[in-house]
Amino acid sequence: MSKALVVVRPTPDATEIRSRFFRVLGDPKRLKILEFLLDGEKSVGAIVEHLQAPQGRVSNHLACLRWCGFVATRRDGKYVYYRLADPRLRDVVRLADAIIGENAAAIASCTRVAVEPEL
């Protein structure tokens, strides 16, 4: 009689989850999408136009943001509209801006953080 193999996946700890949270925000295109949605709901077409990026790439970023709970959708016929899923994201962006304002030169010149090419 064979025994079934049971795979137990470790639960990510709080630091790992926080790191993933900031990785979502760390992509320039995803951050631009969130910033664009700060003033309200937008259609996929408007987001694509704003980013000047191919729809396929924008859709991948939107899927990531939706999966992680950053954005929510509304369908109206054949159109899909995106909005911030949690109003606290506005506070996150404002807090980041306040911290950046005090440290902009140091952050911009930091050679320890690699600048990744935009996709």
C-alpha positions as CSV (number, residue, x, y, z in Angstrom):
1,M,0.0,0.0,0.0
2,S,1.5,3.4,-1.0
3,K,1.3,6.4,1.1
4,A,0.2,9.7,-0.4
5,L,2.8,12.4,-0.4
6,V,1.6,15.4,1.6
7,V,3.4,18.7,0.9
8,V,3.2,21.2,3.7
9,R,4.0,24.8,2.5
10,P,5.3,27.1,5.2
11,T,3.1,30.1,6.0
12,P,4.9,33.3,5.1
13,D,5.8,35.3,8.1
14,A,4.8,39.0,8.6
15,T,8.1,40.3,7.3
16,E,7.8,38.3,4.1
17,I,4.2,39.5,3.5
18,R,5.3,43.1,4.2
19,S,8.1,42.6,1.7
20,R,5.7,41.4,-0.9
21,F,3.4,44.4,-0.2
22,F,6.2,46.8,-0.9
23,R,7.3,44.8,-4.1
24,V,3.8,45.4,-5.5
25,L,4.3,49.1,-4.9
26,G,7.9,48.9,-6.0
27,D,7.1,48.4,-9.7
28,P,6.9,51.9,-11.4
29,K,4.0,50.9,-13.7
30,R,1.9,49.5,-10.8
31,L,2.6,52.6,-8.7
32,K,1.6,54.8,-11.7
33,I,-1.6,52.9,-12.0
34,L,-2.4,53.4,-8.2
35,E,-1.5,57.1,-8.4
36,F,-3.8,57.5,-11.5
37,L,-6.6,55.9,-9.5
38,L,-6.2,58.2,-6.6
39,D,-8.7,60.6,-8.0
40,G,-11.3,58.0,-9.0
41,E,-12.3,55.0,-11.0
42,K,-10.8,54.6,-14.5
43,S,-11.4,52.3,-17.5
44,V,-8.7,50.0,-18.7
45,G,-8.5,52.0,-21.9
46,A,-7.8,55.2,-19.9
47,I,-5.2,53.4,-17.8
48,V,-3.5,52.1,-21.0
49,E,-3.5,55.6,-22.5
50,H,-2.2,57.2,-19.3
51,L,0.7,54.7,-19.1
52,Q,1.5,54.7,-22.8
53,A,2.1,50.9,-22.5
54,P,0.8,47.9,-24.3
55,Q,-2.6,46.7,-23.1
56,G,-1.2,43.2,-22.3
57,R,1.4,44.6,-20.0
58,V,-1.1,46.9,-18.3
59,S,-3.5,44.0,-17.9
60,N,-0.8,41.9,-16.2
61,H,-0.1,44.8,-13.7
62,L,-3.8,45.2,-13.1
63,A,-4.2,41.5,-12.4
64,C,-1.4,41.7,-9.9
65,L,-2.9,44.7,-8.2
66,R,-6.3,43.0,-8.1
67,W,-5.0,39.7,-6.8
68,C,-3.2,41.5,-4.0
69,G,-6.3,43.5,-3.0
70,F,-5.0,46.9,-4.1
71,V,-7.7,47.5,-6.8
72,A,-11.3,46.4,-7.4
73,T,-13.2,46.3,-10.6
74,R,-16.7,47.1,-11.9
75,R,-17.9,45.8,-15.3
76,D,-20.3,47.9,-17.4
77,G,-21.1,46.0,-20.5
78,K,-17.8,45.3,-22.3
79,Y,-15.9,47.8,-20.3
80,V,-14.0,47.2,-17.0
81,Y,-13.4,50.0,-14.6
82,Y,-10.7,49.9,-11.8
83,R,-10.7,51.8,-8.5
84,L,-8.7,51.6,-5.3
85,A,-9.9,48.8,-3.2
86,D,-8.9,50.4,0.0
87,P,-8.9,54.1,0.7
88,R,-5.9,53.7,3.0
89,L,-3.8,53.4,-0.1
90,R,-4.1,57.2,-0.5
91,D,-2.5,57.5,3.0
92,V,0.3,55.2,2.0
93,V,1.1,57.3,-1.0
94,R,0.9,60.5,1.0
95,L,3.1,59.1,3.7
96,A,5.6,58.0,1.1
97,D,5.6,61.5,-0.4
98,A,6.2,63.0,3.0
99,I,9.1,60.7,3.7
100,I,10.5,61.2,0.2
101,G,10.2,65.0,0.6
102,E,12.6,64.8,3.5
103,N,15.0,62.4,1.9
104,A,14.6,62.8,-1.9
105,A,18.3,63.6,-2.7
106,A,19.5,60.6,-0.7
107,I,17.0,58.2,-2.2
108,A,17.7,59.4,-5.7
109,S,21.4,59.0,-5.3
110,C,21.3,55.6,-3.4
111,T,23.5,53.1,-5.2
112,R,22.5,50.2,-3.0
113,V,19.0,50.0,-4.5
114,A,19.1,48.8,-8.1
115,V,16.9,50.5,-10.6
116,E,15.1,47.8,-12.5
117,P,14.1,48.4,-16.1
118,E,10.4,49.1,-16.6
119,L,8.4,46.3,-18.4
